[in-house]
């Protein structure tokens, strides 16, 4: 779903830049206190609340990923907008939980911000590796850096460059497996493999280039001067895998999961988004198939979808999963698979969780963590969650791109929420 928003967001960004320097994009109003932070009118489970941690006052323009690198030290990967070479890596320093409460409407004086790196090219993937280093995915490259001392700048070490950085789905997502393998999104260049002549060829040429698109790749690391041992496609037929996660524990430990941003139909109820269990060498159908092995528009009677892998679960159309977070069984989120649904239709604008069944796989109905997040003038904008992380205290950090915000889900007392 990402492509459909890009033109709108680019135009919006231009309008915002043309406005006065004090223009605000997020539109949140404080409704009290959540821990030491301004409380927002977003529905969360009983006994919890959502606090505003940082916003445009801290330089947030289009944040896509968030990661706590040490207690009280938060890295935010900010694309800036849908233009190349304007992204930033920002470090936020949070006050101790017992600090003086933030101002009622902003956390500008309570949270410190520093730009660590700039001129990044559509930065969108960020993950901590088993070596303790932080791995970053830009549109055309993947690099890593050790966590520097406070106030110091990270020193990037290049792992892969020259990656496809054009077309509709150029962003990279990263997810580590327990064995140290790194899974990487290599999104499709088009929505449904339709060329300028409006034809939809079979086979789709994007899938057979030197670096096949619409795939999830696997990068295998090794010690020594040549850190990359292997980097090749793992699973194919996946339009845009901005939601990738690997189960950390339980019976399904090490399994790779993908939330599919499906083909753009104008029908608000079609096609469904998908949760896929990825298997090495398997084909998941893009651009020929949607949903439960059904032919996509333009491919009717032209491709046998029974040859492809069926989705593990179907989700409502256009919810646009933009990140997944597989939580450990012992965390405050009880091993749930958390998903940021970014879409602006009725079922989007929320953070949901899926409990694991006896086989360790996501199952059942979505558990609502952040919901009722539709736009209310003077109170809140519509939710636009793009990235998540769990901090050292078990609280959920959430970034929003269009709303330029970092939020935190916590208990009323400012501690981790109770498992649901």
C-alpha positions in Angstrom: 0.0 0.0 0.0 3.0 2.2 0.4 3.1 3.6 -3.2 -0.4 5.1 -3.0 0.6 7.4 -0.2 3.9 8.6 -1.6 2.6 11.4 -3.9 0.1 12.6 -1.3 2.8 12.7 1.4 5.3 14.5 -0.9 2.8 17.2 -1.8 1.9 17.5 1.9 5.5 17.9 2.8 5.9 20.7 0.3 2.8 22.5 1.7 4.2 22.1 5.3 7.6 23.5 4.3 5.8 26.5 2.7 4.0 27.2 5.9 5.4 29.2 8.8 8.3 27.6 10.7 6.0 26.9 13.6 3.6 24.8 11.6 2.5 21.5 13.2 1.7 18.4 11.4 0.7 16.1 14.2 -2.3 17.9 15.7 -2.2 16.1 19.1 -3.6 17.8 22.2 -2.7 16.7 25.7 -5.5 15.2 27.8 -3.5 14.9 31.0 -0.4 12.9 32.0 0.8 9.5 31.0 3.7 8.7 33.3 5.7 12.0 33.0 4.6 12.6 29.4 1.6 14.4 27.8 -1.3 11.9 27.5 -2.9 11.4 24.1 -6.5 10.5 23.3 -5.7 7.1 21.8 -7.5 4.0 23.1 -5.3 1.4 24.8 -6.0 -1.5 27.2 -7.4 -0.7 30.7 -4.7 0.5 33.1 -2.5 1.8 30.3 -2.1 5.1 28.4 -0.3 6.5 25.4 2.2 9.3 26.0 3.8 11.7 23.6 7.6 11.4 23.8 9.0 13.4 20.9 7.7 15.3 17.9 8.8 17.9 15.3 10.3 20.0 18.1 13.0 17.3 18.2 13.6 17.3 14.4 11.2 14.5 13.5 10.0 14.9 10.0 9.2 11.4 8.7 10.2 8.8 11.2 10.0 5.2 10.1 11.9 3.1 12.6 12.7 3.3 16.3 15.2 1.3 18.5 16.3 1.7 22.1 20.1 1.2 21.9 20.6 1.6 25.7 18.3 2.6 28.6 17.2 6.2 27.9 18.9 6.3 24.5 16.6 6.0 21.5 17.6 6.0 17.9 15.0 7.1 15.3 15.5 6.5 11.6 13.9 9.4 9.8 13.4 9.5 6.0 12.7 13.2 6.0 10.2 12.8 3.1 9.9 10.9 -0.2 13.0 12.5 -1.6 16.5 10.9 -1.8 19.4 11.7 0.4 17.5 13.7 3.0 17.2 11.0 5.8 18.7 11.3 9.2 19.6 9.1 12.2 18.5 10.9 15.3 19.3 10.1 18.9 16.8 11.0 21.6 17.8 11.0 25.3 14.8 10.5 27.6 14.7 11.8 31.2 14.7 9.4 34.1 11.2 8.2 34.9 11.2 10.2 38.1 12.1 13.5 36.3 10.0 16.6 36.4 6.9 16.1 34.2 7.0 17.4 30.7 5.2 20.5 29.6 1.5 19.8 29.0 1.8 20.1 25.2 5.4 19.3 24.3 8.3 17.2 25.5 10.8 19.6 23.9 12.4 20.5 27.2 12.3 17.0 28.7 13.8 15.0 25.8 17.1 15.9 24.2 17.7 15.3 20.5 20.9 15.1 18.4 21.3 14.3 14.7 24.0 11.6 14.4 24.0 11.1 10.6 22.4 13.0 7.8 21.9 12.7 4.0 20.8 9.1 4.3 19.1 7.6 1.2 15.5 6.6 2.2 16.6 5.0 5.5 13.9 2.5 6.6 15.3 -0.6 8.2 17.0 -0.8 11.6 17.8 -3.8 13.8 20.2 -4.9 16.5 22.4 -7.8 15.4 23.6 -10.7 17.6 27.0 -8.9 17.6 25.4 -5.9 19.4 25.9 -3.7 16.4 23.0 -1.7 14.8 22.2 -2.6 11.2 20.7 0.1 9.0 19.0 -0.4 5.6 18.9 2.5 3.2 17.3 2.1 -0.2 20.6 1.1 -2.0 22.7 -0.3 0.8 23.0 -2.1 4.1 25.6 -1.1 6.8 26.2 -1.6 10.4 27.8 0.3 13.2 28.8 -0.3 16.8 26.9 1.7 19.4 29.1 4.8 20.1 29.7 6.4 23.4 27.2 9.1 24.3 27.8 12.2 22.2 29.9 10.3 19.6 29.0 9.6 15.9 28.4 6.0 14.6 31.0 4.7 12.2 29.3 2.8 9.3 30.7 -0.4 8.0 29.3 -1.3 4.6 27.8 -4.7 4.1 25.9 -4.5 0.8 25.7 -1.7 -1.8 24.2 -1.2 -5.2 20.8 -2.6 -4.1 17.8 -1.7 -6.3 16.7 1.8 -5.3 14.1 2.7 -7.9 10.4 2.1 -8.5 7.4 1.9 -6.2 8.9 -0.1 -3.4 12.5 0.8 -2.9 12.6 0.7 0.9 14.5 -2.0 2.8 13.3 -3.7 6.0 15.7 -5.8 8.1 14.9 -8.7 10.5 17.4 -11.0 12.3 16.9 -14.6 13.0 18.2 -16.4 16.2 20.9 -18.0 14.0 22.3 -14.6 13.0 20.8 -14.6 9.5 19.5 -11.2 8.3 16.3 -11.1 6.2 15.9 -8.1 3.8 13.0 -6.7 1.9 13.6 -6.3 -1.9 10.2 -4.8 -2.9 8.7 -4.8 -6.3 9.3 -1.9 -8.7 5.7 -1.8 -9.7 2.3 -2.3 -8.2 1.2 -5.3 -10.4 4.0 -5.7 -13.0 2.2 -3.4 -15.3 4.5 -1.7 -17.8 4.1 1.7 -19.5 2.2 -0.1 -22.2 -0.2 -1.2 -19.5 0.5 -4.8 -20.3 1.1 -7.4 -17.5 3.5 -9.9 -18.9 3.8 -13.5 -17.7 6.4 -14.2 -16.5 6.9 -10.9 -14.7 10.4 -9.7 -15.7 11.0 -8.1 -12.2 11.3 -11.6 -10.8 14.1 -12.7 -13.0 16.6 -9.8 -13.0 20.2 -10.0 -11.8 18.8 -8.9 -8.4 15.2 -10.2 -8.4 12.6 -7.9 -6.9 9.4 -8.8 -5.0 11.4 -11.0 -2.8 12.8 -11.4 0.7 16.6 -12.0 0.6 18.8 -13.7 3.2 22.2 -12.3 4.2 24.5 -14.7 6.0 27.3 -13.1 8.0 30.7 -14.4 9.0 33.8 -13.2 10.9 36.8 -11.7 9.2 37.5 -9.0 6.6 34.7 -10.2 4.4 31.7 -10.1 6.7 29.1 -11.2 4.1 29.3 -14.9 3.4 26.1 -15.1 1.3 23.4 -12.8 0.1 20.7 -14.3 -2.1 16.9 -14.6 -2.5 15.1 -16.6 0.2 11.4 -16.4 -0.8 9.7 -14.8 -3.9 6.4 -13.4 -5.1 6.2 -10.9 -2.2 5.2 -7.4 -3.4 6.5 -5.3 -0.4 7.8 -6.8 2.8 8.0 -3.8 5.0 6.6 -6.1 7.8 9.1 -8.8 8.5 9.7 -10.7 11.8 11.4 -13.8 13.0 10.0 -15.8 16.0 12.5 -15.5 18.8 11.4 -18.5 20.9 8.9 -21.2 21.4 8.0 -24.1 19.1 8.3 -21.9 16.0 11.6 -20.2 16.9 13.5 -19.1 13.8 10.5 -19.1 11.5 10.2 -16.1 9.2 7.0 -14.1 8.9 5.9 -11.5 6.3 3.0 -9.0 6.3 2.1 -8.4 2.7 1.2 -5.0 1.4 -1.0 -6.2 -1.4 -1.8 -4.9 -4.9 -3.7 -1.6 -5.0 -7.4 -2.1 -5.8 -9.9 0.7 -5.6 -12.3 -1.7 -3.9 -12.1 -0.9 -0.1 -12.6 -4.6 0.7 -10.2 -6.1 -1.8 -7.6 -7.5 -2.0 -6.9 -8.7 1.5 -3.5 -8.1 3.1 -1.7 -11.3 4.1 0.4 -12.8 6.9 2.8 -15.3 5.3 5.0 -17.9 6.8 8.1 -17.8 4.6 9.8 -21.0 3.5 13.1 -21.1 1.6 12.5 -21.2 -2.2 8.7 -20.8 -1.9 6.7 -18.6 -4.2 3.9 -16.4 -2.7 2.3 -15.4 -5.9 2.9 -11.7 -6.7 1.9 -10.3 -9.1 -0.3 -13.2 -10.3 -2.2 -14.1 -7.1 -3.8 -12.4 -4.2 -5.4 -13.7 -1.0 -6.2 -17.4 -0.8 -4.5 -18.3 -4.1 -6.9 -16.2 -6.2 -5.9 -14.7 -9.5 -5.2 -11.0 -9.4 -6.8 -8.6 -11.8 -5.3 -8.9 -15.2 -4.0 -12.5 -14.6 -7.3 -14.4 -14.7 -6.7 -17.8 -16.4 -3.1 -16.8 -17.1 -1.4 -18.3 -14.1 -2.1 -21.3 -11.9 -2.2 -19.9 -8.3 -2.4 -23.4 -6.8 1.3 -23.6 -7.4 2.0 -20.9 -4.9 2.1 -20.9 -1.1 -1.2 -20.1 0.7 -1.2 -17.3 3.3 -1.2 -18.3 6.9 -3.7 -15.6 7.7 -5.8 -13.0 5.8 -6.1 -9.4 7.1 -8.5 -6.7 6.1 -7.8 -4.9 2.8 -5.6 -1.8 2.7 -4.5 -2.0 6.4 -0.9 -1.6 5.1 1.3 -3.5 7.6 4.5 -1.4 7.9 6.3 -3.2 10.6 5.9 -6.4 12.7 7.6 -7.1 16.1 7.8 -10.7 17.3 7.8 -10.3 21.1 9.5 -12.9 23.5 7.2 -15.1 25.5 8.3 -13.5 28.7 7.8 -9.9 27.7 4.9 -7.7 28.7 3.3 -8.6 25.4 3.4 -12.3 26.1 5.0 -13.5 22.8 2.4 -11.8 20.6 3.2 -10.8 17.0 2.7 -7.0 17.1 1.7 -5.3 13.8 1.6 -1.6 12.8 -1.4 -1.1 10.5 -0.7 2.1 8.8 -3.6 2.2 6.4 -6.2 5.0 6.5 -9.2 2.9 5.9 -11.5 1.7 8.7 -9.4 -1.2 9.8 -6.1 0.6 9.7 -4.7 3.3 12.0 -3.8 1.0 14.9 -1.4 -1.4 16.6 -2.6 -4.9 16.9 -1.2 -8.2 18.3 -1.7 -11.8 17.5 -1.3 -14.5 20.2 0.6 -17.6 19.4 -1.0 -21.0 19.2 0.3 -24.4 20.5 2.7 -24.6 17.5 4.0 -21.1 18.3 2.3 -19.5 15.3 0.2 -16.3 15.2 -3.5 -17.1 15.5 -6.9 -15.8 16.4 -8.4 -12.3 16.2 -6.3 -9.2 16.4 -5.8 -7.9 20.0 -6.2 -4.1 20.0 -3.3 -2.3 21.6 -3.7 1.2 20.1 -7.0 1.8 18.5 -9.8 4.3 18.0 -7.1 6.4 16.4 -9.2 8.1 13.7 -8.7 11.9 13.2 -10.6 14.2 15.6 -10.1 17.9 15.0 -8.4 19.6 17.9 -7.7 16.3 19.7 -5.7 14.0 17.5 -4.8 13.2 13.9 -5.5 9.8 12.3 -2.9 7.2 13.4 0.0 6.6 11.1 2.2 4.0 12.9 5.3 2.9 11.0 7.7 1.4 13.5 7.9 -0.1 17.0 10.3 -1.3 19.7 10.1 -2.5 23.3 12.3 -0.5 25.7 14.3 -1.9 28.7 11.3 -1.4 30.9 8.9 -3.4 28.7 7.1 -0.3 27.3 6.1 -0.1 23.6 7.7 2.7 21.5 5.9 3.7 18.4 6.8 6.1 15.6 4.5 7.7 13.1 5.7 9.2 9.8 3.1 11.7 8.7 2.3 12.8 12.3 6.1 13.3 13.1 5.7 11.7 16.5 7.3 9.2 18.9 4.7 7.7 21.3 5.0 5.3 24.2 2.4 2.7 25.4 2.8 2.2 29.2 0.9 1.6 32.4 -0.7 4.5 34.1 2.3 4.5 36.5 4.8 4.7 33.6 5.8 1.0 33.7 5.4 -1.9 31.3 1.7 -2.7 30.4 0.3 -6.0 31.6 0.2 -8.9 29.1 -3.2 -9.5 27.4 
